[in-house]
Structures are given as structure tokens and as C-alpha cells.
């Protein structure tokens, strides 16, 4: 991975250390649902409430099903991955007669007391499911493995993990096939043989895997130049939309494509390309973002909301749960959606033409991990 830091002026030189305002002038305030003290005080009362269910095949009369989700730090409001997870949770709440609690800590350290509180609750009812909604929590779960419950009345599920032999359940949506496809079609764009990849940080394996997938497809299709720009060295890189907006001034004229792998920070690119729609092409991440900017040529969709809903539905029905679920390109949970504009007709044809190669590449990559 070639990492580029491009200091244009003193402001740009220091941008990797900043956590500043979002595009619309709003300061990103730490957001979380509930506080630890109030949550702990309310827990006994909430756990004692019985709900009536119409699911006669799976429910015990009067039994309550409670899902507690601990989101990634400052996750909600990114308009992409974390918001998709939340959407899947809310769909589950509405459709499956469950009680839902969503906690959004401001940091990894703040999340730990919430995990501890859940683990310390040893009541046998109601049926409880804890969802660790970020791969960053795997270290904590591994450290607490001897305390994790794994019975019908209490289970733990972790998102974005390939682990198959732990006392918790895991879901992962491999990025490689879709990322490879996106990289492969990029050189078809005007100026697309040069690309900048913006990453939240260079420390997370998931980010590195995403970059490698895109890079491999890009190079196989004849791409000439690909550089990496990290926003930070930790989780703050997911919330630096304004910093990324300013970086775009330095990227303009150097690259035909700027791809963000940076969570909510991608809003900086979308804002910039709304103001300068012909500066370079960009791509939507996790959700279809073609309506947010004329420059979005395609979006790499990650239907994590479906995966969350499906897991909760299986758990709620009382059916056996697999220890690990993997949903790659072949599953339809990952896909590349080309923007509807007719100027991208060639990209749509290329996505279909490269599909089998991308599937094979993804299988090979996953096998060697």
C-alpha cells in the first residue's frame, strides 16, 4: 500500500489530527442512546416486562425477546454503514415483536461498561441477544470469552468478524468481490486510470482488505496510478468529513477517481463534488449515493441491514443459528450498482462481464486469508 500525505498548507498538514465540523455547519456532537446509570437503573424494570407474541411456533407464553445493540463509536448519523445497521434493527423491532435497545458510545472505552452491564445481568428471562455492531469490539469479546453466555436465553453476536470458533456468533460481508469489480470498472471512466483511495485509518484489517480488493481490480484492468490517503490513525477517521472536504482541493487535477473508505467522512467528498461536479468521479459506499452527487459513478452496496434482520429473525423464531454467516458477492448482499445516468451504460455492461471473474477472485482471496 502506497500511503500519501499531501501537505498543501499548514491547515492541510494538520488535518489528519483534526475532528471538526460536518458539511452543513453542524458540529458532530457525541451521540448515544441513554446513559449508563439510567440504563442500569431501568434494566430490572425493563427485563420484568412481559410482551405478548403472536408467533405461536416460537414463543413461550408471555416471554419477552430483548435485543441490545452497541453501535460503533459515534456511529449513527454516518448516512451509510452504521445507519444501515440501525435500519435493520428497527425493521426487526417493527416486524418481529422484540424489545430493542440501541446504545451509541462516544468511544471504545465508553462502550466497555455497557458490555459489562449486559454480561453481569444473570437473569434467566427474558431471552436476550447482544449485538456488537462493530468489528472493533472483537478484542473485548475475546478477552471476556469465559463470561459470554451461549444458551437459548442469552446469546452474543458480532458484526464484521470471520471468527467461527468463539462463544459468540459472527456475521461478515466480504468486500473483495464487489471491491474488485469497482476497481476493474474504474479505468473505463474518463481519467479513471488514476485513483486516490481515502481511508479512515491504516490500522484496521477491514479497511486494508477493502483497499486490496479495489486495488487488485484496478490494476488488472490496466489502472496506472493508485494512491492512499489516510485521514487519521484511529477511529476518528470515520468522522472527519470537513477535513476530507478540504483535502479534495488538493486531489482535484491529480486523480480521475476518489474512492472513500471512511464511513461518515465520505460526506466531505459528496459535498465537494456537489459544489465542483466535474472535479473527479467518486463512488458511494455501503448505500446508493448517486442522488447525493452528480459525480457518483457507482456505489458499492453492503446490505448489512438485511443480514442483521435475517439473524434476529432466525434467533427470534427459535431456529438453529449458524456459528458464522458470510455473505459475499454471490449472495446478493454485496453488489456494485452503477448510477442510472446513460453515460454509465458501459460500466453496467462491464459489471456483468466481470462478475464471474470477481466471484472467482473473491473465493481465492477468502481461501487465503
Secondary structure, DSSP 8 states (H G I E B T S, - for coil): --B----SSHHHHTGGG-----TTS-------SS-HHHHHHHHHHHHH-------TTT--TT--EEEEEEE-TT-TTSSSHHHHHHHHHHHHHHHHT-EEEEE--SSHHHHHHHHHHHHH-----SEEEEEEESGGGHHHHHHTGGG---BTTEEEEEES----SSSSEEEE---HHHHHHHHHHHTTSTTTTEEEEEES-SS-HHHHHHHHHHHHHHHHTT--EEEEEES-SSGGGGG-HHHHHHHHHHHTTT-SEEEEESGGGHHHHHHHHHHSTTS-EEEEEES--GGG-TTEEEEEEE-HHHHHHHHHHHHHHT----SEEE--GGGTSEEEEE-SSGGGHHHHHHHHHHHHHHHHHHHHHHHT-
